[in-house]
Amino acid sequence: MRITKSLPIVILILATSVGPVARINASTGFDVSRLDRSCQPCTDFYRFTNGGWLAKESLPPGFSKWSSFNALAESNRAVLRMILEDAAQKRNAAKNSNEQMIGDFYASCMNEAEVEAASIKPLTADFQRIEKIKNIRDLQHVIAHLHSRGVGALFYFSSSPDAKNNSQVIGSAGQGGLGLPNRDFYTNDDERSRKVRNEYVKHIARMFQLRGDEAANASARADAVLSLEMKLAHASMSPVEERDPNATYHKMGLAQVAKLTPGFLWNTYLSARNAPKLREINVAQPDFFKEMNQLLTSVSLADWKTYLRWHLLRTSAPYLSKKFDEESFNFYGRILSGTKEQLPRWKRCVASADNALGELLGQVYVRTEFTPESKSRMLEMIRNLRTAFGERLSQLEWMSEATRKESFAKLDAFKFEKIGYPEKWRDYTGLTVARSSYLENARRAAVFEDRRQLNKIGKPVDRAEWLMTPPEVNAYFHTYNVEIVFPAGILQPPFFNPKADDAINYGAIGAVIGHEFTHGFDDNGSQFDARGNLRMWWTPEDRKKFEERAACIINQFSGFKAVDGTPIKGALVAGEAIADLGGLNVSYAAYMKSLEGKSRPVDIDGFTHEQRFFLGFAQVWASLYTPEAERLQALSDEHPITRYRANGTLANMPAFAAAFGCRQGDPMMRQTSDLCQIW
């Protein structure tokens, strides 16, 4: 139930919930049954590597996407389930102990009888609060109250390091308040977008009817919600525009913010949020707040009340009785993503516990699932990749010495000690968890997290904080901290396999490490200096050369499409595509360097070690999608559809073409003039 916007981090991919276990050979790191030998590697390497897997697997009904990430997440979720069920059985655990908190939270989620009996009653006080709104001041009080409970109405306000002086945390406000994924779902006028909006209105009306509204009133109120959200959407930045860090940096004193939005009483709002005293706020999208200010008076209080009721319902639905939960899934799962059915309740409860109490749960998880040996080998690979990145930097012909010097300063500043789990665990003192109400547990966790975030304002940045929990199958680069972070969850096959040969590991986890390194130098990260501050450290000539090379990647990926024909937005996925290409190049160079002075590795399963490197890379992107999920990813995700992450990246690598003997004219070998290369 959080609305807190993420810090500027770049992640490898968003792993969803879990399904069947993938088939990976434990001893070699690659199972040849995954191959489709009817497809030539130089024609479609993604299918050559994964065609056997794609033919054997089927999309589980609880998923809109099924991939190697999900396969590993399945194993992790099973471990977490055992931990949580064991804790839930210990009814006499000491109050506020880890066992009591994670056990009671999970038990409250699994207690479907109590959730059904409570139905919507836990929201009664909030509905009454909304009903009592009589003026703009009341409206702002209620918005603040809902924000503190994770209800994302109208806009967001939280804390964030100052992008140009990131040693300090300031307040941060930005656009929000939409029930559809982003602005484009409201502004696009193609047939599919109109259909989604029509279904969205029907969904809102059904939710209001479930609450008790008459059908005619529910329909009228749903129309009012869409009308208001359309206005907010048209004032919002698009996902592509939001990727520009300079476009979303507008630090203002409170007097300036008040002048920007004279109809919004910021002191009243901040007091209601219990925010610490602050002098400055970064207003990410000033034009949005200008429109918000106008809407406060042009939209009737009756419509504002309807809008707030909707967002309270929308955010709370997964914690309410079955009829609300299923109606929410019907739209956001079936219609938007093409998911056939909900995941079993225990899987949803595991995910919810990890979201609310991730570092309490993670402490138990890492005791059995992460070894010192894994961390040691990861550190060795990271050091090798950093060396390789430096060598590639020194050889770039297009970069001047002035910019190269700054680049080396940034590379030298990279931190990579965060592997597996935090050295210092998060303190949950003050958070109450009980078995009595799942919704109340979730809301208390949201309030606790909201206060934790707001209490950072005016204080130095906590560099030790983690932004992912240990079980997550993911990794990230933190722009402000200039660090790469690898939770324990991803350090398992097929990404990291201690039993596999180095070729597979460098192709898989090595490419992930290189990917995160390269995020510090992608189209967004390259605008931040060695201290993680937003500062243009490039010479104008070098920046122009970089942007020309980035445009090459943008143009290539703009030519790819989802299965329904929806084009990928090259400018949206540019950062991830740049990081994939740079990361794979760096990892390949590091792997080759690791072999210096050694005998040539033997072939395995008929593949050379060079070929196995690329097999290790491509196998991690094996994925099945619903058509709806592919469209959703193309419209809203900064990560390209996975088959293009494999083929689109490899087609730009001469080393790949050499390893498999590709020739000019093969789909997997671009003309020299069309090759994209940056790092």
SVG drawing of the C-alpha trace seen along z (x, -y; Angstrom):
<svg xmlns="http://www.w3.org/2000/svg" viewBox="-29 -33 79 66">
<polyline fill="none" stroke="black" stroke-width="0.4" points="0.0,0.0 2.9,-2.4 2.8,-5.4 6.4,-6.4 8.2,-6.9 11.5,-5.0 14.8,-6.7 16.6,-6.9 17.7,-3.3 17.9,-1.2 17.0,2.4 17.7,5.4 14.1,6.4 11.0,6.6 10.4,10.2 6.8,11.1 5.4,13.9 6.2,17.5 5.4,20.6 6.9,23.9 10.6,24.5 12.9,24.0 15.1,26.8 18.8,25.9 21.6,28.5 23.2,28.1 26.6,29.3 27.1,27.5 24.8,24.5 23.1,25.3 20.7,28.0 20.9,28.8 17.2,29.9 16.5,26.1 17.8,25.8 15.8,25.6 18.3,27.1 15.9,26.5 16.7,22.8 20.1,21.5 21.9,19.5 22.7,16.7 19.0,16.5 17.4,16.2 19.7,16.9 17.0,16.4 14.9,19.2 18.0,21.4 19.0,21.2 15.5,21.4 13.2,23.0 13.1,26.3 12.2,24.7 9.6,22.5 8.0,25.6 7.9,27.6 6.8,24.8 3.3,23.4 2.2,20.1 0.7,20.9 -2.8,19.6 -1.7,17.3 0.8,15.5 0.9,12.9 4.6,13.6 6.7,16.6 10.5,16.4 13.8,17.5 13.3,14.8 10.0,16.3 11.4,19.8 14.0,18.8 11.4,16.7 9.4,19.9 12.1,21.6 12.6,18.5 8.9,18.2 8.7,21.8 11.5,21.1 9.7,18.0 6.5,19.9 8.1,22.5 9.6,19.6 6.3,17.8 4.2,20.9 6.7,22.0 6.5,18.5 2.7,18.4 2.4,21.6 4.3,20.1 1.4,18.2 3.4,17.6 6.4,15.9 7.7,12.9 5.8,9.7 7.6,7.6 10.1,10.4 10.8,11.2 8.9,14.5 5.9,12.8 5.7,10.0 6.2,12.1 4.1,14.9 1.2,12.8 1.3,10.8 1.2,14.0 -1.5,15.5 -3.7,12.5 -3.4,12.6 -4.2,16.4 -7.2,16.0 -9.7,15.7 -12.7,16.2 -11.8,13.0 -11.1,11.1 -14.5,12.0 -16.3,11.2 -14.6,7.8 -15.4,7.1 -15.2,3.3 -15.9,2.3 -12.3,1.4 -12.6,-1.4 -15.7,-2.9 -13.8,-5.7 -12.0,-6.8 -15.2,-6.9 -16.8,-9.0 -13.8,-11.3 -14.2,-11.8 -18.0,-12.3 -17.4,-15.2 -15.2,-17.2 -16.8,-20.7 -14.1,-22.8 -10.6,-22.8 -8.9,-22.8 -10.8,-19.6 -10.0,-18.1 -6.3,-18.6 -6.4,-17.2 -8.0,-14.0 -5.5,-13.7 -2.7,-14.0 -4.4,-11.3 -4.8,-9.0 -1.2,-9.5 0.1,-8.5 -1.8,-5.2 -0.4,-4.4 -3.4,-5.7 -1.9,-7.4 -4.5,-10.1 -3.7,-13.2 0.1,-13.4 2.9,-11.9 5.0,-13.5 8.0,-11.7 11.7,-12.2 14.6,-11.9 18.3,-12.9 18.8,-16.3 19.9,-15.3 22.5,-18.1 23.7,-17.7 22.8,-14.2 24.4,-14.1 21.2,-15.7 17.6,-14.5 14.9,-16.9 11.1,-16.7 10.0,-15.5 6.6,-16.0 5.5,-14.6 2.7,-13.7 0.3,-10.9 -3.2,-10.0 -4.0,-7.8 -5.6,-4.4 -4.1,-3.3 -0.4,-2.6 0.7,-6.0 -0.3,-9.1 -0.2,-7.3 -3.1,-5.0 -5.3,-8.1 -3.9,-10.1 -3.5,-7.4 -6.5,-7.2 -6.0,-3.9 -8.8,-1.3 -7.1,0.9 -6.5,-2.2 -10.1,-3.3 -11.2,0.2 -9.0,0.3 -10.5,-3.0 -14.0,-1.8 -13.2,1.4 -11.6,-0.8 -14.8,-2.8 -16.9,0.4 -14.5,1.7 -14.8,-1.5 -18.6,-1.3 -18.6,2.3 -16.4,1.5 -18.7,-1.3 -21.7,1.1 -19.9,3.6 -19.5,0.8 -23.3,0.3 -24.0,-2.3 -27.0,-2.0 -26.0,-1.1 -26.9,-4.5 -25.0,-6.4 -22.0,-4.0 -21.9,-4.6 -22.1,-8.4 -19.4,-8.4 -17.1,-6.2 -17.5,-8.7 -16.5,-11.5 -13.4,-9.6 -12.2,-9.1 -13.0,-12.7 -10.8,-13.9 -8.0,-11.4 -8.0,-12.4 -7.3,-16.0 -4.5,-14.9 -3.0,-12.6 -2.9,-15.4 -1.0,-17.5 1.5,-14.7 4.8,-13.9 5.0,-10.8 7.2,-7.9 9.9,-8.9 9.9,-12.5 10.2,-11.4 13.5,-9.7 15.3,-13.0 16.7,-13.9 17.0,-17.6 13.4,-17.8 12.3,-16.5 14.6,-18.6 13.0,-21.9 14.1,-22.6 12.0,-25.3 11.6,-27.0 8.2,-26.7 7.3,-30.2 8.0,-29.3 5.9,-26.2 3.1,-28.2 3.3,-30.7 3.2,-27.8 0.0,-26.3 -1.7,-29.2 -4.8,-27.1 -3.0,-24.3 -2.0,-24.9 1.3,-23.2 1.9,-24.0 -1.5,-22.5 -0.8,-19.4 2.7,-18.9 1.5,-19.3 -1.2,-16.7 1.5,-14.3 3.5,-14.9 6.4,-15.8 9.5,-17.4 10.1,-21.1 11.6,-21.7 12.7,-24.6 12.9,-23.1 10.9,-20.7 11.9,-19.2 8.7,-19.6 9.3,-17.1 6.6,-18.3 5.7,-22.0 3.2,-22.0 1.3,-19.1 1.0,-21.0 -0.2,-24.1 -3.0,-22.1 -3.7,-20.4 -4.0,-23.9 -6.6,-24.8 -8.5,-21.6 -8.9,-22.1 -11.5,-24.8 -12.8,-23.9 -13.8,-20.4 -16.7,-20.1 -16.2,-18.8 -18.7,-16.1 -16.4,-14.8 -13.3,-15.1 -15.1,-13.0 -15.9,-10.4 -12.3,-10.4 -11.0,-9.9 -13.4,-7.1 -12.3,-5.3 -8.6,-5.5 -9.3,-4.3 -11.1,-1.3 -8.6,-0.7 -5.6,-0.6 -7.4,1.4 -9.0,4.0 -6.3,6.7 -6.8,6.6 -10.6,6.7 -13.1,9.5 -13.1,11.8 -15.6,9.8 -13.4,6.7 -10.2,8.6 -11.5,10.6 -13.0,7.5 -9.7,5.7 -7.9,8.7 -10.5,8.9 -9.4,5.6 -5.7,5.3 -4.9,8.9 -7.2,10.3 -7.9,7.2 -4.7,5.3 -2.3,8.2 -4.1,11.2 -3.7,13.3 -6.2,16.1 -6.5,16.5 -5.2,15.3 -2.2,16.9 -3.0,19.1 -3.5,17.0 -0.4,18.3 1.8,16.9 0.1,13.5 0.5,13.6 4.2,14.4 4.6,11.5 2.7,9.2 4.8,10.2 8.0,9.6 6.7,6.1 5.7,5.1 8.4,6.8 11.1,7.7 14.2,7.3 12.7,9.2 11.8,12.0 15.1,11.7 17.1,12.3 15.7,15.8 16.0,16.4 19.7,15.7 20.7,18.1 20.1,21.1 20.0,19.6 23.3,17.6 26.8,18.7 30.1,16.8 31.5,18.7 28.9,17.2 29.8,13.7 33.5,14.3 33.1,15.5 30.8,12.6 33.3,10.1 36.0,11.7 33.8,11.4 32.9,7.8 36.5,6.8 37.3,8.5 34.5,6.6 35.5,3.3 39.0,3.8 37.6,4.8 35.3,1.7 38.3,-0.5 40.3,1.1 37.5,0.4 37.2,-3.2 40.9,-3.7 40.5,-2.4 37.5,-4.5 38.5,-6.4 35.6,-8.8 36.1,-10.1 38.4,-13.0 40.9,-12.9 39.0,-15.4 35.8,-13.3 37.8,-10.1 39.3,-11.4 35.9,-12.1 34.7,-8.7 37.5,-7.0 36.8,-9.0 33.2,-7.7 34.3,-4.1 36.7,-4.4 33.9,-5.7 31.7,-2.6 30.8,-0.7 29.9,3.0 30.0,4.4 26.2,4.9 26.0,8.5 23.4,10.9 21.9,8.9 22.4,5.7 25.2,5.5 22.8,3.5 19.2,4.7 16.3,2.2 14.7,1.4 11.0,2.0 10.6,0.7 7.2,-1.0 5.4,1.1 2.5,3.1 1.6,6.4 -1.4,8.5 -3.3,11.5 -6.7,9.7 -6.8,7.8 -4.9,8.2 -5.9,4.8 -5.0,3.1 -1.6,4.8 -1.0,3.6 -2.1,0.1 0.1,-0.1 3.0,1.1 2.2,-1.6 2.0,-4.3 5.3,-3.1 7.1,-3.2 5.6,-6.6 7.0,-8.0 10.3,-6.4 10.6,-8.0 9.5,-11.5 11.7,-11.4 14.7,-11.3 14.1,-14.9 16.8,-17.3 19.1,-14.5 22.2,-13.0 21.6,-10.2 21.8,-6.7 24.3,-5.1 23.9,-1.7 20.2,-1.4 19.1,1.3 16.2,0.7 15.4,4.4 14.9,7.2 17.3,10.2 14.9,12.7 14.3,10.6 15.4,12.0 16.8,8.7 19.8,6.3 20.1,2.6 22.4,-0.4 21.8,-3.3 22.4,-6.6 23.0,-8.7 25.2,-6.2 27.1,-5.2 26.8,-1.5 25.6,1.8 23.6,4.1 22.9,7.8 20.3,9.4 20.8,13.1 17.7,14.0 19.4,13.6 22.6,15.3 21.4,18.8 21.0,20.6 20.5,19.7 22.1,16.4 24.9,17.6 25.8,21.3 28.9,22.2 29.0,25.6 29.0,24.2 32.0,23.3 33.1,19.7 31.8,19.2 28.2,19.7 28.6,17.6 30.2,14.7 27.5,14.8 24.7,14.8 25.6,13.1 28.6,11.5 26.4,9.7 24.1,8.7 27.1,7.2 28.2,5.4 24.7,4.3 24.6,2.5 28.0,1.0 26.9,-0.4 23.8,-2.0 26.2,-4.5 27.0,-5.5 23.7,-5.0 21.7,-7.9 20.4,-8.8 23.2,-7.7 25.8,-9.4 24.4,-12.7 25.5,-12.1 29.1,-12.5 31.4,-10.5 29.6,-11.6 26.2,-10.7 25.2,-14.4 23.4,-15.6 26.1,-17.5 27.2,-17.6 30.8,-16.4 31.1,-15.8 32.6,-18.1 29.9,-19.3 31.6,-17.5 31.8,-14.2 28.2,-14.5 27.1,-15.0 29.1,-11.8 27.5,-9.9 24.0,-10.9 24.6,-10.0 25.6,-6.5 22.6,-6.3 20.4,-7.3 21.6,-4.3 20.3,-2.0 17.1,-4.0 16.4,-3.7 17.1,0.1 14.8,0.8 12.1,-1.5 11.9,1.0 10.8,3.9 7.2,4.6 5.0,6.6 3.1,9.5 0.0,7.4 2.0,4.8 2.5,2.3 5.9,0.7 8.5,0.6 9.4,-3.0 13.2,-3.1 13.6,-6.2 11.9,-4.6 14.0,-1.4 17.3,-3.2 18.8,-2.9 18.2,0.8 19.3,1.5 22.5,-0.5 23.2,1.3 22.5,4.8 24.9,4.1 27.6,2.4 27.3,5.0 27.7,8.0 30.7,6.4 32.4,5.8 31.6,9.2 32.9,10.9 36.1,8.8 36.5,9.8 35.9,13.5 38.6,13.4 41.0,11.7 40.3,14.3 41.6,17.0 45.0,15.3 47.9,17.7 45.5,20.7 44.8,23.6 41.9,23.1 38.8,24.5 37.4,27.7 34.2,27.8 31.1,28.9 28.1,30.4 29.7,29.6 30.0,25.9 33.2,23.8 33.7,21.7 33.0,18.6 29.7,20.0 28.8,21.1 29.2,17.6 26.5,16.4 24.3,19.4 24.6,18.4 23.4,14.9 20.5,15.8 19.1,18.5 18.3,16.1 15.9,14.2 13.6,17.2 10.1,15.9 6.4,16.6 4.0,13.7 0.3,13.1 -0.3,10.7 -1.7,8.2 1.4,8.4 3.6,7.8 1.6,4.7 1.7,3.5 5.4,3.8 5.9,2.1 3.8,-0.9 5.0,-1.3 8.2,0.6 11.7,-0.7 12.8,2.9 12.6,4.2 10.6,7.4 13.0,10.2 13.6,11.7 14.8,8.3 17.1,8.0 18.8,11.2 18.8,10.8 18.9,7.0 22.0,7.0 23.8,9.9 23.3,8.6 25.5,5.6 28.4,7.8 31.0,8.9 32.4,11.4 29.0,13.2 29.1,13.3 32.6,14.7 31.8,17.3 29.0,18.8 30.4,18.0 27.6,15.6 28.0,13.9 26.8,10.7 23.1,11.0 22.3,13.2 19.6,11.7 21.9,11.9 24.8,10.0 24.3,6.3 26.1,4.5 29.2,2.8 27.6,-0.6 24.5,0.3 26.4,1.7 25.7,-0.2 28.6,-0.5 29.1,-2.9 31.0,-1.3"/>
</svg>
